[in-house]
């Protein structure tokens, strides 16, 4: 009886630990992956919009577009997310910087780009770089919350089933004891009865 109880406790504890670990790891990992993909998609879209805008300038003046720094800077300053610091660069096909708008951005960075075409031939590239630090910090907060949630899940999954198991064992022990008492009573009655 004792070994059965111990095996139920062991299995319940193991299941609770596994579920708590999965919650603790999966939630922040999923948050980071989804947020990272969202950030990539947003940056890809902004790089494409900027590249298409610059393409208009390139097609209007294919030989001299590199020298229109003021207009290129103006194109780089147009963006949807003003409160997110980023580095925006236009590089020619050789990799030389043609125009740049730079704000202080801490490492590590995520960089996305989009080619600028002139008559179907790539002539330059727009690159956007943003810091991953805010995403990493938010993931840390989500990780802390999911760690607390994992602890709560472990406690709940371990305590509630074990209370039910202990209650069932007590009830079983009580019924075994009453069966034993009934058996002893019947044996006493049978012994006392005349043969």
C-alpha positions as CSV (number, residue, x, y, z in Angstrom):
1,X,0.0,0.0,0.0
2,X,2.8,2.4,0.9
3,X,4.7,1.7,-2.4
4,X,1.5,2.4,-4.4
5,X,1.1,5.7,-2.6
6,X,4.8,6.6,-3.2
7,X,4.6,5.7,-6.9
8,X,1.5,7.9,-7.3
9,X,3.3,10.8,-5.6
10,X,6.4,10.2,-7.8
11,X,4.3,10.1,-11.0
12,X,2.2,13.2,-10.0
13,X,5.4,15.1,-9.1
14,X,7.1,14.2,-12.4
15,X,4.1,15.3,-14.5
16,X,3.8,18.5,-12.5
17,X,7.5,19.3,-13.0
18,X,7.3,18.5,-16.8
19,X,4.3,20.7,-17.3
20,X,5.8,23.6,-15.2
21,X,9.1,23.4,-17.2
22,X,7.2,23.4,-20.5
23,X,5.2,26.5,-19.5
24,X,8.3,28.2,-18.1
25,X,10.3,27.7,-21.3
26,X,7.6,27.6,-24.1
27,X,5.8,30.9,-23.2
28,X,8.9,33.2,-23.4
29,X,10.3,31.3,-26.4
30,X,7.0,31.7,-28.3
31,X,6.8,35.3,-27.3
32,X,10.3,36.0,-28.6
33,X,9.8,34.1,-31.8
34,X,6.5,35.8,-32.6
35,X,7.8,39.3,-31.7
36,X,11.0,38.8,-33.7
37,X,9.0,37.7,-36.8
38,X,6.7,40.7,-36.3
39,X,9.7,43.0,-36.1
40,X,11.3,41.5,-39.2
41,X,8.1,41.8,-41.1
42,X,7.6,45.4,-40.1
43,X,11.2,46.3,-41.0
44,X,10.9,44.5,-44.3
45,X,7.8,46.5,-45.2
46,X,9.4,49.8,-44.2
47,X,12.6,49.0,-46.2
48,X,10.5,48.1,-49.2
49,X,8.5,51.3,-49.0
50,X,11.6,53.4,-48.7
51,X,13.3,51.5,-51.6
52,X,10.2,52.1,-53.8
53,X,10.3,55.8,-52.9
54,X,14.0,56.0,-53.8
55,X,13.4,54.1,-57.0
56,X,11.2,56.9,-58.2
57,X,14.2,59.3,-57.8
58,X,16.6,56.8,-59.4
59,X,14.3,56.3,-62.5
60,X,13.8,60.1,-62.8
61,X,17.6,60.7,-62.8
62,X,19.5,57.4,-63.2
63,X,23.0,59.0,-63.5
64,X,22.9,61.6,-60.8
65,X,20.5,60.2,-58.1
66,X,23.5,59.5,-55.8
67,X,24.2,63.2,-55.5
68,X,20.8,64.2,-54.3
69,X,21.7,63.7,-50.6
70,X,19.2,66.1,-49.2
71,X,16.3,64.3,-50.9
72,X,17.7,60.9,-50.0
73,X,18.0,62.0,-46.4
74,X,14.4,63.2,-46.5
75,X,13.3,59.8,-47.8
76,X,15.2,58.1,-45.0
77,X,13.6,60.3,-42.4
78,X,10.1,59.3,-43.5
79,X,9.0,56.4,-41.3
80,X,6.0,55.0,-39.5
81,X,7.6,54.4,-36.1
82,X,9.1,57.6,-34.9
83,X,9.7,56.4,-31.3
84,X,11.9,53.4,-32.3
85,X,15.5,54.3,-32.7
86,X,17.1,52.9,-35.8
87,X,19.8,53.2,-38.4
88,X,18.7,53.8,-42.0
89,X,21.3,53.5,-44.8
90,X,21.2,53.6,-48.6
91,X,24.2,51.8,-50.1
92,X,25.2,51.6,-53.7
93,X,25.8,48.3,-55.4
94,X,29.5,48.4,-54.3
95,X,28.4,48.8,-50.7
96,X,29.4,52.4,-50.3
97,X,27.1,54.6,-48.2
98,X,25.2,57.1,-50.3
99,X,22.9,58.4,-47.5
100,X,22.5,57.6,-43.8
101,X,20.2,58.5,-41.0
102,X,21.6,57.3,-37.7
103,X,20.3,57.3,-34.1
104,X,22.0,55.8,-31.1
105,X,21.1,52.1,-31.2
106,X,22.5,49.5,-28.8
107,X,23.8,46.0,-29.8
108,X,22.7,43.4,-30.8
109,X,21.0,44.6,-33.9
110,X,18.5,43.2,-36.4
111,X,19.1,44.4,-39.9
112,X,16.7,44.1,-42.9
113,X,17.1,45.5,-46.4
114,X,15.5,45.8,-49.7
115,X,17.1,46.4,-53.1
116,X,16.6,49.5,-55.2
117,X,16.2,48.9,-58.9
118,X,16.7,50.9,-62.1
119,X,15.1,49.2,-65.1
120,X,15.1,45.8,-63.4
121,X,18.8,46.0,-62.3
122,X,19.7,46.5,-58.6
123,X,21.6,49.7,-58.2
124,X,21.5,50.2,-54.4
125,X,20.0,48.8,-51.2
126,X,18.1,50.3,-48.3
127,X,19.1,48.8,-44.9
128,X,17.3,49.3,-41.6
129,X,18.9,48.3,-38.3
130,X,17.1,48.2,-34.9
131,X,18.2,47.1,-31.5
132,X,17.0,43.7,-30.1
133,X,17.5,44.9,-26.5
134,X,13.9,46.0,-26.0
135,X,12.6,42.7,-27.3
136,X,15.1,40.8,-25.1
137,X,14.1,42.8,-22.0
138,X,10.4,42.2,-22.7
139,X,11.1,38.5,-23.2
140,X,12.9,38.5,-19.8
141,X,9.8,40.0,-18.2
142,X,7.5,37.4,-19.9
143,X,10.0,34.7,-18.8
144,X,9.8,35.9,-15.2
145,X,6.0,35.8,-15.2
146,X,6.0,32.4,-16.9
147,X,8.4,31.1,-14.3
148,X,6.0,32.2,-11.5
149,X,3.2,30.7,-13.5
150,X,5.2,27.5,-13.8
151,X,5.7,27.4,-10.0
152,X,2.0,27.9,-9.4
153,X,1.2,25.2,-11.9
154,X,3.6,22.8,-10.2
155,X,2.1,23.5,-6.8
156,X,-1.5,23.1,-8.0
157,X,-0.8,20.0,-10.1
158,X,1.1,18.4,-7.2
159,X,-1.0,19.3,-4.2
160,X,-4.6,18.9,-5.5
161,X,-4.1,15.4,-6.9
162,X,-2.1,14.2,-3.9
163,X,-4.8,15.4,-1.5
164,X,-7.3,13.4,-3.5
165,X,-5.0,10.3,-3.4
166,X,-4.4,10.7,0.3
167,X,-8.2,11.0,0.9
168,X,-8.9,7.9,-1.2
169,X,-6.2,5.9,0.7
170,X,-7.6,7.0,4.1
171,X,-11.1,6.0,2.9
172,X,-9.8,2.7,1.7
173,X,-7.9,2.1,5.0
174,X,-11.1,3.0,6.9
175,X,-13.1,0.5,4.8
176,X,-10.5,-2.1,5.2
177,X,-10.6,-1.5,9.0
178,X,-14.4,-1.8,9.1
179,X,-14.2,-5.0,7.0
180,X,-11.7,-6.4,9.4
181,X,-13.9,-5.5,12.4
182,X,-16.9,-7.1,10.6
183,X,-14.9,-10.2,9.9
184,X,-13.8,-10.4,13.6
185,X,-17.4,-9.9,14.7
186,X,-18.7,-12.7,12.4
187,X,-15.9,-15.0,13.6
188,X,-16.8,-14.3,17.2
189,X,-20.5,-14.9,16.5
190,X,-19.7,-18.2,14.7
191,X,-17.5,-19.3,17.6
192,X,-20.2,-18.5,20.1
193,X,-23.0,-20.2,18.2
194,X,-23.8,-23.8,19.3
195,X,-22.5,-26.3,17.0
